[in-house]
């Protein structure tokens, strides 16, 4: 599935099952919540904290998909084409950072 297909699929799902998009502010709050859930799993599974029993069965794939879903909703609501935005962002990073990380001794 391409990014554009994902945007179209989410839009069709919202129109079919979701009645309407939540407001942009509500979706921003939901995005924050979903990122927090993903962060909790990563911090406990890959970080220094021990993983709580209640988190052991949480699926990191599903949590990432939740983040992506809400981000796509926000993009659709605000008229952002994520394919174009990502391509421009990669170009910006390439121009800005083409030598920065290679020269960083902390990354070697």
C-alpha positions as CSV (number, residue, x, y, z in Angstrom):
1,X,0.0,0.0,0.0
2,X,1.4,3.4,-0.9
3,X,1.1,6.4,1.4
4,X,-1.6,7.8,-1.0
5,X,-3.5,4.6,-0.9
6,X,-3.3,4.6,2.9
7,X,-4.7,8.2,3.0
8,X,-7.5,7.1,0.6
9,X,-8.3,4.0,2.6
10,X,-8.5,5.9,5.9
11,X,-10.7,8.5,4.4
12,X,-13.1,5.9,3.0
13,X,-13.1,4.1,6.3
14,X,-14.0,7.3,8.1
15,X,-16.8,8.1,5.6
16,X,-18.1,4.5,5.9
17,X,-17.7,3.6,9.6
18,X,-16.6,6.7,11.4
19,X,-19.4,9.1,10.6
20,X,-16.9,12.0,10.4
21,X,-13.4,12.9,11.4
22,X,-12.9,14.0,15.0
23,X,-11.8,17.6,15.1
24,X,-8.2,18.4,14.4
25,X,-7.6,19.3,18.0
26,X,-9.2,16.0,19.2
27,X,-7.0,14.1,16.8
28,X,-3.9,15.9,17.9
29,X,-4.7,14.9,21.5
30,X,-5.3,11.3,20.3
31,X,-2.0,11.3,18.4
32,X,-0.2,12.4,21.6
33,X,-1.9,9.6,23.5
34,X,-1.0,7.0,20.9
35,X,2.6,8.2,20.7
36,X,2.7,7.9,24.5
37,X,1.5,4.3,24.4
38,X,4.2,3.5,21.8
39,X,6.8,5.2,23.9
40,X,5.8,3.2,27.0
41,X,6.3,-0.1,25.2
42,X,9.6,1.0,23.7
43,X,10.9,2.4,27.0
44,X,10.1,-0.8,28.8
45,X,10.9,-3.3,26.2
46,X,14.1,-1.8,24.9
47,X,15.0,0.7,27.6
48,X,16.1,0.4,31.2
49,X,12.8,0.0,32.8
50,X,11.4,-3.5,33.4
51,X,8.3,-4.3,31.4
52,X,5.1,-4.5,33.3
53,X,3.1,-7.7,33.0
54,X,0.2,-5.8,31.5
55,X,2.5,-4.5,28.7
56,X,4.1,-7.8,27.7
57,X,1.3,-8.7,25.3
58,X,1.1,-5.2,23.7
59,X,1.9,-5.4,20.1
60,X,4.4,-2.7,19.0
61,X,3.3,-3.1,15.4
62,X,-0.3,-2.2,16.3
63,X,0.8,0.7,18.4
64,X,2.8,2.1,15.5
65,X,-0.2,1.6,13.2
66,X,-2.3,3.5,15.7
67,X,0.1,6.5,15.5
68,X,0.1,6.3,11.7
69,X,-3.7,6.1,11.5
70,X,-4.2,9.3,13.5
71,X,-1.4,11.1,11.6
72,X,-3.1,10.1,8.3
73,X,-6.4,11.4,9.7
74,X,-4.8,14.7,10.5
75,X,-3.2,14.9,7.0
76,X,-6.5,14.2,5.3
77,X,-8.3,16.8,7.4
78,X,-5.7,19.5,6.7
79,X,-5.2,18.7,3.0
80,X,-1.6,17.4,3.4
81,X,-0.5,15.0,0.8
82,X,1.9,12.8,2.9
83,X,3.8,11.5,-0.1
84,X,4.7,15.0,-1.3
85,X,5.4,16.1,2.2
86,X,7.7,13.2,2.9
87,X,9.6,13.6,-0.4
88,X,10.1,17.3,0.4
89,X,11.2,16.5,3.9
90,X,13.7,13.9,2.8
91,X,15.1,16.5,0.3
92,X,15.4,19.1,3.1
93,X,17.2,16.7,5.4
94,X,19.5,15.6,2.6
95,X,20.5,19.2,1.8
96,X,20.8,20.2,5.5
97,X,22.4,17.1,7.0
98,X,24.3,15.4,4.1
99,X,27.6,15.8,6.0
100,X,26.5,16.5,9.6
101,X,25.9,12.9,10.7
102,X,28.9,11.4,8.9
103,X,31.1,13.9,10.7
104,X,29.6,13.3,14.1
105,X,32.1,11.3,16.2
106,X,29.3,10.2,18.6
107,X,27.8,8.1,15.8
108,X,31.0,6.2,15.1
